[in-house]
Amino acid sequence: MRIDLHSHSSASDGTEPPAEVMRRARERGLDVVALTDHDTTAGHTEAAVALPDGLTLVPGMELSCRREGRSIHLLAYLFDPRNAELQAECVRLRQAREERARLTVEKLAALGVGITWEQVAALAAGGPVGRPHIARAMAAAGAVATPEQAFTREWLAPGGRAYVTRYALDPVRAVHLVRQAGGVPVLAHPKADKRGYTIPDAWIAELAEAGLFGVEADHMDHDRKARDHLRSLARDLGLAVTGSSDDHGAATGHRLGCETTSPEVYERLLAQAAGATPITA
């Protein structure tokens, strides 16, 4: 089995609709794919309806967290989407995301970057507006050569001239919320230095104590040293190790399936899920 537990669609900051993500997943030879848009489950229904034969969908989400100024992303799988407390937090997170995006566009305008809120919102295609949409608009306007170049201290990275902070969950509370909703939490790309997502080992140990299931070690933003370190840490803490593409469509080079999770870890994840079940065609 080929299993990719981290992908995004236009329901958040991916470039393609959920149905197209499912089509590409099967085309790339995947047997299981998780749709994990940021702070929303809006793409799950479309993805489920469009599932091709032979592909299993794991409903998921990527929750926005922060501690001491560090951005932390928590993947949540197979939770009950009707859980009232988790739903309320997701609404608050999406509202905060849009407020930050509007303030960021205003800051960029003051810096002479010729983009408008209408242009950025159009790129989001009705989904929550995030920094990747702003970066794409900046590239289209010629302010940066590529969207990736917007995520520097000159522009959108923490401490950058147009950076705006926003509300996010404490990661321990996020783990508790996911577990209370019957879901299974995994820490996304915890040692992605170049993206500013380096999470101290002590924090990962604290999350393990709170109920974290695993760490996403096999990720494009982790070099061999980071992967080996996370595997060793996972063994010490009794955590599972996952691998995922973190595909965002064209924005990340259509990389579904470039990293995968073992069937054994997938079966362990399913055994802990109590809020929802995978969906097959």
Steps between C-alpha positions, in 0.01 A plus 500: 500500500613857424368741763534881499360663815539872423353687203324829430233619259345832405283466811803662667829589329537227238464593135250233392148394605462196727368288214814568297721415798327162522542439128871583514548285810377192317694596189815508713430146619381581850270260685426737792508879515411739781350840414630734771407856412583774747241537779214376283319186388328682213656282230409161642159460336624586150799272546281210616259536209788508251695202638628279219490122533783364710563817701417546869449848646606576858310815609738730682604855573813701581446709812685831549686516831754734654722516805751770592477650155563170319248371250408135557279290274305203633350244264171354622351183352160330523348731763128568534444815287184576702692540826381840623819615672725406211260661253496824698880516506518441126259789437713724720818390320352566156378844604844582639661378177288739291561792735875442475483474122318833472752672727787344305364633170472846660862481619617393156313787338675742736831344390416565135390150401218540250255229602142531621281297734274414205792347310608292799145385579456392137802270533337339804194418286258527789718317752679652798762754393852422619853623449560265203227685310665832584836362389351392168351846450837657582669283239236588241558869575876461459584586862679163530618259233325198653244455780768329710703821504216676683566286808812683613569754773476766232131424452274238663722294730486564878673829559453603138383844395150377412470227762184500712444262789160341564309286745604136514451212742749391760616161367420311821143627492479408132607142576235479771231638267582246229499211747173617657346497151614140452784596265867414473758785514837504322754782512567633149855569373638577849861561388441703182770758577476695175127555555537608862320194639778366724333357811719433808525138607371592846178630345459181297543300820231714664265437207571126522394511865183685397400231249694562178499192276794572277743732323523563128868417447506422128427840348662690214616773740691254720854402410645162596635630831156633600328176400744286694466724804120484491505121468724473804281744695186312397646172630584663832153652535298208365375698202421380149688633198307613193599616152300735282531724196335816642388552141346838409454430129687726260634705791719206609559333165224237510689273736227266630654172610858628514507392868282228648395336827545131567192275503588393856485859631180559306338198666606631842348838418170338397493301823508821704240693296155525656347807337472398133603228256684503168288535186525279192345542158 
